[in-house]
């Protein structure tokens, strides 16, 4: 739900996020012996998170969330393999493991929603939706209901941190992970402060390459050398994303149009390219450089392409964003001129850039920046250090 050139829409906007390099604040929030449920995926990060809590005498149980059941190209279900790894780690740590099936909820609240957005020619972010709607939404409710608990701590292997707001202790701030290469606060930006108040992120102050892998090796965890999973869970790592979406969305072909109005190629559906993505156009691309998509027109079913990655058409200064999501539940105080200085980020791993948020009309004015693969506009409080 994000369009830059013709008035951008942001799925989520958050504030009160920083990269403060403080102590491991999660240890100050919970007490040894407390009941904690660790969301485990079968990877090294969640395995180490479980190990750290178990080794410090917390009452730990594991939760494996099953949200997709399609088999991959080899006829295997990745979630089955991952659950097997979770069980092996739990056996090593001597903790109980629960599997919770949320396939139906994931389909209805994440996948179907994403399909609708893709069908409109826009680009959603399934990971942001999954965290806000499923992992820190339905899953937490199911843990309370099925395991007869209420408000127990929920631990994950995300590289992020939380802390209480100094002026409003009942409010929770989402902080960036210390490991800039792994920081996942972007993907957690849609989670409410109420849900984050139960969250514990043991890896938030650790560097993966220096600490996490070594902790797993020292503990002889079976996942210590397991490769990272980089694909979207419902697509997998070996499939082309546009080919996958074509199984669910009609491939309505249309024109690819240059900025001068000349038709330079054809596309196989607006969902096959996102704004800023390189477009291979037979007979046109090559000697003069690459073409990049800078706009889409759902009415005309057209994509518009510009030549060169630094083409001015790929840049934007003014962004209109909404609906807004403030982690604290309410918007922060604006200055006397109804403006607020924040940092903005429109895609994962992009360096945040200064922006001015105008209270009237939710208009954000930011420094010129290339927009490609933009999914959600996230704002951070740049003054919290």
N, C-alpha and C positions, 0 to 999 in steps of 0.2 A: 504494500500500500504506500508506495513512495514514488512520486514523480517530481523531478526537479525543474525541468524546463517550464512546465505549465502549472506551477503551484504544487509544491511537494506536500505529500502527506506522510506523517510519521506514525508508526505503530506505537512507539513508546518514547517518552522523554523523561529522563530522571535527573535528579540533582543530588547534591551531597555525596559526591564520589571523588576519591582522591587516591594518591599513591603514597600515602603516609607510611614511612618505614618504621613503624613502632614495634612493640613487642607482640607476641602471639596473643592478641586480645581475646581469642575464643577461650583460652584457659582461665581467664578471669571471670568468665560468664557461667561456667559450669563447674560442678563439684565432683571429685572422684566418688564413684558409687551411683551417680545419676544414670537414669535409663536413657540410652541413646540408640537410635536406629540409623544405620548407615546405608545409604543408597549405593548399591554396588552394581557395576556394569560389566565386570569381568576384566577390566583393564588395570594397569598398574597404579593409576592415581587413586581410584576408590579402594583398591587393596591396601595401599599405604595408609589412607585415611582410617580404615578399619583397624589396621595394626597399631597406629599411634594411639587411638582411643583405648584399645584393648590393653596395650602395654602400660597405660597410665591408670589402670584400675577402674575404668568406667564399665557399666553394665551394658554390654554391646550385643545387639542383634543385627543381622543383615537383612536388607530388603532388595530383591531383584524385581525390577519393573519390566514386564513383558508388554511391549506396545506394537509389535509388528510380527507377522507370522509368515510372510511370503518367503519362499525358498530362493536361494541365489542360483547362479548359472550352473553350479555344480550339484544342484539338487539338495543343498544343505540349508538349514535355517540358521542364520548367524546368531539369533538369540538363544538357540539351543546350545551352541558351542560356548557362548558367553556365560550362560547359566552354569554350565559344567565347570568353567573356570572359577566362578563365584563359589560354587560348592567346595571345590578343592581348597581355595583360600580359607573358607570358613572352617574346614576340617583342620587346617594348619593352626588356625587361631582358636579353635575350640569354641566357636560361637554358633548360635542357631541361625538358620537361613530361611527366609520366607520368600515365596514367589507370589507376586500380585499381578494378575492379568488385567491389563487396561487397554487391550486391543480395540475394543468398541469405543471407549472414551477417546482414545487417541485419533481414531478414524473420524469421529464426529467433531471433535474440538480443535484438531490440528490439521489433519490431512485434508478433510473436506473444505475447511476454511482456506487453506493454501491453494487448493484447486480452483476455488472461486476467484481468488486474487490473480492467479496465473492466467485464468481464462479471460480476465479483463485486461491482460497485457501488462500487469504490474508484477512486482517481485516481492513476495513476503519472505520472512525469515522463520522457517519452521523451528529452529532451535530456541528462539525467543518465545514463540508460542508454546512450545513443549514445556519449557521451564515454568512459565507463568500459569498455564492452564492445567498441566498434567503433573509434572514432578513436584512442584511446590503448591499444587492445587488439589486435584483429585487424589493423588497418591497420599498426601498428608491426611486427607479426610479418611481414606481407606485404612491407613495405618491405625488411626484412632478408633475406627469402627470395628475392624477385624481383630485387632490385638488388644482392644479394650483399654486403651490408654487415652490420655488427654493432655495435649501440650508437651509431649516428650520431645527431646532434642532430635533434630534431623540433621545428619552429617552427610556431606557429599565430598567428592574429590575435586570440586571446582577451585580454580586459582582466583580467589576473591576473598574479601574480608568484610566483616561488619563491625560496627561499634555504635554505642549509644550516643545520641546527640547531647552535647553539653548543656544546652539551654532547655531542651525538652527530653529528659531521660527516657520517657516512654516511647520515643521515636528512634528508629534504627537507621543508621547510615550504611549505605553500600560503598565499600572502598575497593579500589583497584588492587589486584594481586601484585605482590612485589616483583614477581617474574614477569617482566613486560612482554616477553615472547609468548607467555601462556595466559596472561590476564584474561579472565572470562567474565568480567563485570558487564561487558556489553550484552552478553547472552542472558544475564540475570536482571537486566534493567526493567523488565516488565513485571517482576515479582513484587507484590505489595510489601510494605514495611511490616505488616502484621505477620505475614508468612516468614519474612526474613528474620523476625525476632526469635524464631525457633531454629534457625539454621546455624550450623557450625561448619566452618571451612578450615580444617587443619592445615591444608597446603597453601593457604593464602600468603604466608610469610616465607615460603620456601622457594628455592630455584630448582626447577625440575632436573635440569642437566647436572647440577652439582649435588643436590640433596635427595630427591625423591627416588630416583633409580638406585642410588647407593643404599638408601634405607631398605628398599625392597630386596636388594642383593644380600645385605647384611642379615636380614630376617629370613632369607632363603624362601621368599614367597614365590610360588610357581608362576606368577605373572611378571616377575622381575624383568624379563627380557621380551615381554610381549609387545609387539608393534602397536603403535597408536592407530585407532580407527578414525579416519579422516572424513568418511562419507556421511551423508545424511542417512539416518537409520532406515528409512523406507526405500532408499535407492540402492545403497550398497556402495562399494568402492570401485567396482569394475564396470559399471554401466554409465553410459552418457546420460546426463540429466534430461536433455531434451527428448531423447529416445524413450526414456521412462515416462515422462509426462504425456507423450503421444499415445500411450496405452490407455490414458484416462480422458484426454481432451481431444476434440476434433482438430485435425490439422487443416486449418483454413488458410490457404496460401494467399499472399498479397505482395505488393510491390515494396522494394527497398528503394528509397528516393534520396538522391543527393541534395545538398543544401541549395543548389541552383534549380531544383525542380526536375532534374533529369532522372528517369527511372534507370537504375544501374543494376538491378537484380531482383530476385524473388526470395521471399521467406516462406517457411512452412508452418507458420503460426506465430502470433505475437509472443507466445510464451517461450519460444525457442531462444530468444536473446533478451538480455537485460540491458538497461541503460548503461552505456559506457563499455559494453563488451565488444571485443573485436569481431568483425563480420567478414567472413571469407566470401567474396563475391566473384564467382567464376568469370574470367575474361576481363576483370577490372582490377582486382587486387594484384599486387606484385611490385612492379618497378617503381610506382609512385608512392608506395607505402601502404599501410593498412587502413581500412575503414573501420570506424567505430560508431555504434548506435548512439544517437544523442536524443532521440524522441520517438514516441509511438503515437499513432492515432487510431484508437479502437473503432471509431465510426467509419473511417476510410480503410481500415485494416492495413495500414501502411507503417513501415519503419523508416526512420530518417537517419542517414549515415553521413558522417563527416570524415574527411581524410586527415589522418595524423592524430596521434594520441594527445598532442598538445593543442589541438584545434580549439579556438575560443568557444565554439558551440558546446563543448564538453564541460565548460565552467559555468558556475552560477554564483551570484552574490546574494540574492534575496530568496529566502525559502519560507513558504507558508506551511506550517506544520500543525497536525492535529489528528486524532484527539490526543490530548496530553495525559500523561500518567506520571504523577509525582509519587515517589516511593513513600514519602512521609504522609501521603494522603491529601495534603493541601499544598498549594503553590507557596514558594518562599516569598518573603517580603521584597517588593520591588522598590527601587529608589524613587526619589521625588519626581523624577522625569519619567516614571513608569517604565524604566528600563533596568535590565539586570545583565551583568557581564558574566558569561559562562564560557565553557569550552564545548565545542560540538564535534561529534563523530558520527559519520554516516555508514560506516562499514567496519567490520571486525579488523583489528590490527592497524587501522588508520590512525595516524598521530592526531590527537584532538587539536582543533584550531579555535582560537578566540572568536567569540561571537557576541552579539548584543541581542537579547531577547526583549522584544517590545510587548508590553502587556496587552495593548489594544490589538485585537485580531490575531493574536498568537503569531506574529511575524518575527522571524529570526533573520538577522542580517549577519552574514559571516564573510570572512576573507575569501577571495576567489579560490576555488579548489576544484580539481577534476572529479567528476562524479561518475563512478562506475561501480557496478555491483552494489548499488546503494539499496539497503533493505529497510533500515530504520534510523531515525535521527535521535541520537542520545546526547543529552547535555549533562555536563559535569560542573560541579562547583570548583572553580580553579583556585579559590582562596583557601581551601582546606589543605593543609600540608602536614 
